[in-house]
């Protein structure tokens, strides 16, 4: 299950995570970020200094979400 948060002030992602995940160790937060368990506005990021802004949505999951939008030409033809 993922924990979802709405950003209330402009910040960087790691600072925000330290503020909202007070019961978590710094090591655990950094591991989640490094392993793509953190989404900002639905997009996975691993950058600790990623800028976040008021009303952004931050989700910290227990399972990794990785999206690959790269399609080869063959995949494009096959799906027609």
C-alpha atoms as one frame of an Amber mdcrd trajectory, in Angstrom:
protein
   0.000   0.000   0.000   1.294   3.438  -0.868   1.268   6.554   1.264   0.124
   9.688  -0.575   0.892  13.259   0.376   0.046  16.682  -1.008   2.852  19.229
  -0.980   1.996  22.296   1.093   5.137  24.379   0.356   7.848  24.424  -2.301
  10.813  22.244  -1.406  13.064  19.476  -2.646  11.897  15.889  -2.585  14.280
  14.537   0.060  13.606  17.392   2.493   9.861  16.862   2.021  10.153  13.111
   2.609  12.123  13.660   5.823   9.367  16.010   7.038   6.361  13.778   6.281
   7.867  10.360   7.049   8.942  11.117  10.615   8.618   7.494  11.789  10.980
   6.260   9.060  14.761   6.136   9.316  16.773   8.346   6.977  18.316   5.205
   5.501  14.913   3.701   4.680  13.717   6.937   3.032  16.868   7.168   0.914
  16.543   3.497  -0.105  12.931   4.001  -1.210  13.970   6.988  -3.293  16.969
   5.199  -4.813  14.931   2.118  -5.740  12.135   4.039  -7.578   9.468   3.641
  -4.910   8.684   7.387  -4.955   6.331   9.041  -7.435   5.832  12.767  -7.953
   2.595  13.533  -9.790   2.464   9.882 -10.879   5.994   9.777 -12.302   8.776
   7.777 -10.682  11.887   9.703  -9.661  15.126   8.813  -7.894  16.529  12.352
  -7.639  16.849  13.548  -4.046  17.020  17.189  -5.141  13.941  16.951  -7.397
  11.996  20.233  -6.985   8.440  19.895  -5.735   5.827  22.606  -5.592   2.598
  23.419  -3.779  -0.223  21.001  -4.683   2.126  18.380  -6.172   1.285  14.803
  -5.246   3.992  12.605  -3.705   3.448   8.870  -3.309   5.761   6.530  -1.429
   5.052   2.933  -2.294   5.929  -0.449  -0.926   6.333  -1.864  -4.421   8.478
  -0.500  -7.195   6.824   1.205 -10.152   8.872   1.455 -13.290   7.467   2.748
 -16.544   9.157   2.220 -19.873   7.695   4.318 -22.658  10.264   3.313 -25.283
   8.702   1.456 -28.195  10.587   0.019 -31.077   9.443   0.446 -34.649   8.480
  -3.261 -34.692   6.199  -2.790 -31.661   4.495   0.140 -33.373   3.786  -1.874
 -36.529   2.674  -4.953 -34.574   0.054  -2.959 -32.633  -1.720  -1.614 -35.715
